[in-house]
Structure formats: C-alpha cells, structure tokens
Amino acid sequence: MRKQAVIMFYLLGACVIALFALDLSVGSVDIPMRDIISALTGADVPAATAKIVIDIRLIKAIVALLAGAALSVSGLQMQTLFRNPLAGPYVLGISSGASLGVALFFLGAPFFGISGQLSALGVAGAAWTGAALIFVLIMIVGQRIKDIMVILILGMMFSSGVSAIVQVLQYLSRDEALKSYVIWTMGSLGDVTSAQLPVFIPAILIGLVMAVVTIKPLNLLLFGEEYARTMGLNVRRSRLILLFSTTLLAGTVTAFCGPVGFIGLAMPHVTRMIFAQSDHRILLPGTILSGGAVLLLCDIISKMLVLPVNSITALLGIPIVIWVVLRNKSITV
C-alpha cells in the first residue's frame, strides 16, 4: 500500500472520530463535552444528561456511522458489478424493493399482533426480502442484456413500478398502518432504538464482512466477467455473495432508517477521487470510512438546521452525481 493511501486512511479515521464526537455534542440541549465523556465512562452526571447522551445521541451516532458505511459499500459493489458509475441502491431499485417489503409488513403486522423485538425482526426481514427480489431481477436482466445503460434504465423502471405498487397499497391500507408507513418513509437516523440495535448492528457487520470477502472478485470484475472467468473466478458464486451482502447492507439501512438517498451513489466516487485508486483493497475500507464520516456530517448539519437528514444527503450528493455524469461521457467504471 502506497504511503499516500496510508496517510489518507489516518486522516479519514481521525475525521470519523472527530465527527462522531461532534455528533454527540450537537443537539437541542447544550451538553459540555466533559459531561458527555462522564456519561460515556459511567461517571457521576445528572440522570437526564446520561439518558440524552447514551439513549439518544450515542445510538444515533452509531446508526449514522454504520448506515453511511453500509450504503456506501453497497453502492461500490453495484457500481463495480454492473460496471456503471450511476449504479446505486436507489437508482437500481434495491431500496424501492425494500420499501415494498416494509409496506407489506406494516399492512400485515396489525393483523398478526406483531410488536416489540419481533416487529423489528419483521421489518428487517421484509426489507431484506424486497431488496433481494429486485436485485435478483436486475441480475437476471443483466445476464441477458449486456448494454449497461439499458440495465440502468430498467432498474429505474423497476423502481418506478415498485413505487406505484406501494402507492396502491397506501391507498387501500387502514389509517393506522398508513400512518406507520408514512412516518417510516420520512427517514430518520433517530428512529432506531436500543432494542433494535441487536438486529441492526450484526446485520450491517455481516454485510460488511461479506463485502470484504468479495474484494478479490470485485478487482477481477473490473475487467469484465470473461476476464474474471479466465482468471479462475467462480462468477456465479461471487454474484451470490454480492447479492447477500448488498441486500443486507441496503435492506437493513432502509428497514430501520427509511430512505436515505445519494450516499450509496455518491460516496464510492468521492473515495475514488480521494485515493486515486481502483483497487478494492483500498477502495472498500476507504468507502467505509468516507461513507460513515459523511453521514455523520449530514446528521450534524440536520440537527443544527433542524432539517430532515434526507434533504442534507441530497444537497451534498446531487452535485457529486452531476460531476460524475459530466466526467463520464461513456458509462463505465
């Protein structure tokens, strides 16, 4: 690994730590950093302060860090797999599939009396299933159609079709189920509770570990599937691992945080620009750090301006997407 890359990793790591600490200190209630440290270390602080720091801000910061890493890595995987710089969880309909699964769950859960921890598992399972179905459809289409622009357009069509089905379900749903789903669609990093973390954190970590396993296949797939096969890569098995990893990462974040746009599409390009590398041994950990840092920054800005985090990610992500389109006249990674 080049010295420049090592320096960038140290800088990104320091940036993540600083933004994580800043995220803990920013909020509607002004809490001194010494009280935050005392609350985290179990020292004597007022009960209200400890509750705000531990039960609200710490959980939200952890969710922002992991969600940013998960969405960024899933975007990196899809951009390499489809060799398309505009591929991402939302553009290709992966997150829309997760939304459909969640919509169906919210409509069915009241009939079966599902609540509490079982409800958290149900929402996650529904999102994973919906995301996986859309991803499989795109993979099947990708086998038959080699034009990556056509695949991108079809992914958008899948997303539009799923959104139309969700709208029909909303129209036919009961008031309580509709309210639950609408609140979920607003997206929030603060909706994840301590009871849901035992589902959220392991799912993200498993997805990231599977992504690490695909580093070598992703490097080979940069040169095309035929080249990868000549180098002895089992393309079908690699695709399957990528399917599970992407589904876990994008589906879990969508299930618990709602739609969080542009992170998965934009951050892989930011990482490529920072490191000036196409080697996934550098890109993948770099994307984890940069994605986590940017979503932490978006959360800080959203709390300071009292705006939804989705609006902040869009404002930061749209210029990057425009830059990618202008820079890549031919749609290739």
Secondary structure, DSSP 8 states (H G I E B T S, - for coil): --HHHHHHHHHHHHHHHHHHHHHHH-SSS---HHHHHHHHHT-S--HHHHHIIIIIIIHHHHHHHHHHHHHHHHHHHHHHHTT-TT--TTTTTHHHHHHHHHHHHHHHHHHHT--HHHHHHHHHHHHHHHHHHHHHHHHHHHHH---HHHHHHHHHHHHHHHHHHHHHHHHHS-HHHHHHHHHHHT--TT---TTTHHHHHHHHHHHHHHHHHTHHHHHHHTT-HHHHHHTT--HHHHHHHHHHHHHHHHHHHHHHH----SHHHHHHHHHHHHHT---HHHHHHHHHHHHHHHHHHHHHHHHHHT--HHHHHHHHHHHHHHHHHHH-SS---
